[in-house]
Structure formats: structure tokens, C-alpha cells
Amino acid sequence: MINKLKILFLISSMFLIACEDMFDYSTYVIDFEGKDVNVNQSNINRLLKNDAKDTITIAFTGDTHRFYDEFEEFVNAVNNVSKKNPVDFVIHAGDFADFGLPQQYLWANSFLLNLDIPYFVVLGNHDLVGNGSLAYSEMFGEYNFSFIYGDIKFVFVNTNSREFSYNGKVPDINWLDSQLQATNDFKKAVVIFHVQPASTDFDPALQENFHTTIAKYNNVLCTIHGHAHNHEVYTPYSDSISYINVYGVEYEKFNLIKIFDDQFEIETYEF
């Protein structure tokens, strides 16, 4: 009897081992690899292999978390536009995964991997649901990051205060200040985030300090965000710094922003 039990145990074990790739044991398991790991830094490395042109052209989208068909159409549209008028890179303004599920991260990144150009994703509030914070870190890296392309510094900031219980540390004002301090490496900066300061999802105790820091060194060309889904250019403070809200992908439109001669212009494309 004991020998029969041993044989049955061995057969069961062999069956489980053979079938381990057939099942997802949990929708919350993070098991990214290859091109689904360290995506932002990989794309920084890819971008910086190219020499920046006099005009830097960026395609923006965001809030793709419930609109997979439109997301795929956006990628195809950017590739088509870039064949005629080269686009340097794409920026996704957050809300990549609806419920922060690893599988949603993988689905969304599978679309962006079809881009012919580098891309970057800033952290959105939906991306943080469940264990989405870990999924974002694994796939994209740090919540706050930056790079310099040409003479423009692109600064990506986590502004999802509500998801961090308004703890006074999101957004990280000190980090933002350190990124905007003038150096010989860049002339102007563009600050990108998901939740805008006027939103109730942004820590009200940090709103004033956030913009004061953006305006402090007189080198921010503009700020760009998602979250509200619609497109708008506005100046909410008593200065000339523009806040640009880019189209959510469900509108089947995207914004193309061109930077040249210390200024910018915005175009809208339908797809």
C-alpha cells in the first residue's frame, strides 16, 4: 500500500510539473521579463543613440486603460505619421492599466512595443490599484525619472497623491527642485505628470509649492499631463507657464507637440 501511495505521489508531482506553464495561479503575480522589464530606461538608452534635431517632435496619449482598440489604432497612427514627418518619441501620460493588474500592464505594453520609435510611460492613479505599484516599478522603473535630449530636459513626476494617502511626499518637491536646478546640460525643461494640481487627487497642501518650484528657475517651457482625458492648454497661475492636458485615447485623437527655439507648438491628429 505504501509503495502504491509513493507511485501515485510521483505521478501527481510529474503531472503538476509538466502542466505548470498551463495555468496562471493568480492575476496578481508579477512575472515580467525581456522587453517588459525596465522599459523607460531601455527607451532612454535607445533614444540617446540618436542625435537630437533642431525640432523635437513628441506624440502624446494617455488614459488608455479601458480603450484597447483605440490604443492599438493610436500606435498605428503614430507609426504612419512618423514615416512622413519623423516623431522622436512617444509619451504616455499615465493610466496604463485599469486596475493595476500585471496582465493589463502586459497587454498595454504589447501595443507600445509595436511603435517604431522609443516611448515613455509616467505613473497614473489607475496604475497603482492593487499591487500595480510593484508592477509599474518592475516594468518601467522609478516613479520619478528624467533625461536630457538635445538641450531639453524631460522630467517625469509622480503626482498621484491620493494613492499615497496625501502623505506630503507625493509629488516629491525636493526631487523636482533638484531636477530643475540650472546646469550647462540643458536650456529648458518640460515637466510631465498624470494628475494636475487642480485635481482633488493632488495633495492640496503641495499645490502651491509644486508650481512655485516649477516657476523657480525660469526654465520650464511647459508642463504636460493626462487624467482629465480632454485636451486643453491653460495657464492656471499668474505667470506664462502653460499646462497642457493631452487627449485621452478614447477621443481617437492625439497631440503632437513640437519643441524648437525655446518654444512649442501643438498639433492634433485624428485616427
N, C-alpha and C positions, 0 to 999 in steps of 0.2 A: 504493500500500500504506500509506504514511504517513497519507494522508487517511482511509483506512478505519479505521485504528487510532484516529485522533483522534475520528472519529464514534462508534466503539464505546466509547471512554472517556467521551465526553459522555453517551451514552445510559445507561451504567452509573452515572455520577455522578447523573444525574437520577433514576434508579430508587432509589438509596440515599437521596437527599434526600426523595423522596416517601414512602418507607417508614420514615423514621426514628422515627416515633411508633408503629410496629407492633411494635417489639422492645424488650425490656429487656436492655440489654447486660450488666448484672451485677446480681446480687441485693444487692450491697453499695453500689450507687450511691445517694447521698442526694440526693433531688430534691424536697424538701418545698416547699409553697407555700400561700398563703392561710390557711385555718383550721388547717393542720397546722404552723404556724410560731409560735414564741414563745407557746405555749399557756398556760403558767402566768401570765405577766404579763397576757395578754389577759383571762384569767378573774379576776385580781385587779382589773383595771380595771372589769370587768363587775360584780363583787361589790360594790365600794365605791361604786357608784352607788346602792345600796340602803342604807337606814337599818337598823342592827342592832336587833333586837328584844331584849327583856329575856332571852329564852331563845334561845340559838344552837343550831340543830339541824344535825348533820352526819351524812351517811351514809358509811360506810366499806366498802371492799372492798380486795382485794389478791391478788397471786399468780394473776392471770388468764391467765398466759402460755400455758397449754395447754387452756384451757377457754372457747372462744369462744361456744359455745351458752349456757353458764351466764352468761357476761359479758353477752350481749345480754339475757338474762332479768333480770339484776340491774338494768340500765338501765331496762327497762320497769317493774320493781317499784318502783324509787325514784320514777319519774315518777308512778306510781299512788298511792304513799303520800303524796307531796308535794301532790297535789291535795286531800287530806283534811286533812293536818297538815303545813303547809309546811316543807320542808327548805331550809336556807340554801345548802348546797353539799355536794359530794361530795369525799372524799379517797381516792385510790388509793394504797395503802401499798407500792407497788413490785412489781417483776417484771411488767412491762407487756408485754415482748417476750421470747420464749423464748430465742432465740439472738442477740438484738441486731440482727436484720435490719431494714433500713429498711421493707421491705414489712410486716413484723409490726407495726412501730410504726403504719403507716398503717391496717392492719386494726383494731388495737385502738382507735385514736383515732376511727375511723369509728363505733364503738359509742358512745363517750362524747359525740360530737358530737350524739347524739340525746337527750341529757339536756336537761331544761327549765331547769336551774339550772347555775351555774358549777361547775367541777371543777378539781382539782389533782392532780398525779402526782409522788410522790417517787421518787428513783432506787433501783432494785433491783439485785441482783447479776446476774440474768439479762439485765437491760437493758444490761449492759456487755460482753457477749460480742462477739467480733469487733470491728467498728467501731461498736458500739452506743453507746459513749461520745459519739461525734460525732453520732449520730442523736438521742440524748436532748438534747444541747445545742441542736441545730437545732430540734427540735420543742418542747422545754419550757423551755430556757434554762439558768440557773445550776444547778449541783448543790445548792448551799445557798441557800435563799431564805426570806423571811419576809414577813408582812403583819399589820396590825392591823385587826381587825374588831370594832366595839364597843369594849370595853375589854380584849379578849383578844388577845394576840399569838400567832400561829401560826408556829412555827419549824420549817422542814424541813431535815434534816441528812443528808448522805451518810455512811452508816456501813458501806459495803461495803469493809472493809479488805483482805480477801483479794485483790480485783480490783486493788488498788493496791499489792500485794506487801508489805503490812504496813509501809509506809514511814514510819510515825509521824506522818503528816499527815491520815489519814482514820480517824475523823472529825476535823474541824478544831476543836480545843478552843478555840483563841483566838477564832475566829469565833463559836462558840456562846456563849462568855463575853460577848462584845460585844453579842450579841443579847438576852441575859437581864439585862443591867445595867438597874436600875430607872430609869424615866423617867416623866414625867407622862402619857405617851401610852397606857399600858396598866397594868392592875392585876395580871393573871395571864397566864401563858404556857402553851401546850400545845406539846410538842416531838414532832415526827413523824419517823420514820425507818424504814428497812426491816429491817436486821439488828440484833437486840437484843444488848446487851453480853454475855449469857451464851453466845452462839453462838461456835463456833470460827472463824466467818467474820469476827468482830470482833477487832480488834487487842488482844491481851491486855495489852499494855503501856499501853493507853489506857483500859482499862475503869474503873479507879478514878477517874482524872481526869475521865472523861466524867460519871460520876454525881456526883462532887464538884461539878462545875460546874453541873449541873442543880439540885443542892440549895443551892448557894452563896447565892443571893439570896432564898430562901424565897418564890418567886413562881411556881413551876411547879405548875400544877394537876394535871397528869398527863402521861405520855408514851404514845405510841401507835405500834405497829409491826406489820409483817407477818412474812414469812419462814417462820414456823413453821406457818402455814396454819390451825391450830386457834384457838379463842377461849379466852382466859384473862385474868383480872385478878390480878395478883400484886404483892407488894412485896419485891423481892429484896435490899433494903438495910435497914439499921437506921433507917429513918425512915418517914414515911407516904406517900411519893410512889408512886403506883400506876403500874405498867407494864401497858398494855392491849394484848394481842395480838388483832388482829381476824380474823374469819373469812376464810379464802381462799374464793374464789368457788365452788370445786368442791363445797362443802357445801350449796350452794343456800340460803344464809343470809347475811344481812349485819347488821352492827351499826349502830345509830342511837345517837349519843351527843349528849345534851343538856347544855348548859352554862348554868348560872344561879346567881346568888347565890354566886359563888366555890365552886361545887361542880359535880359532874357526875353524870349517871345514864346507864345503858346499857340499851338495848332490843335485842332480837334479832327480826328478821323473816325468815320463810321465803318462798321464791318458787318 
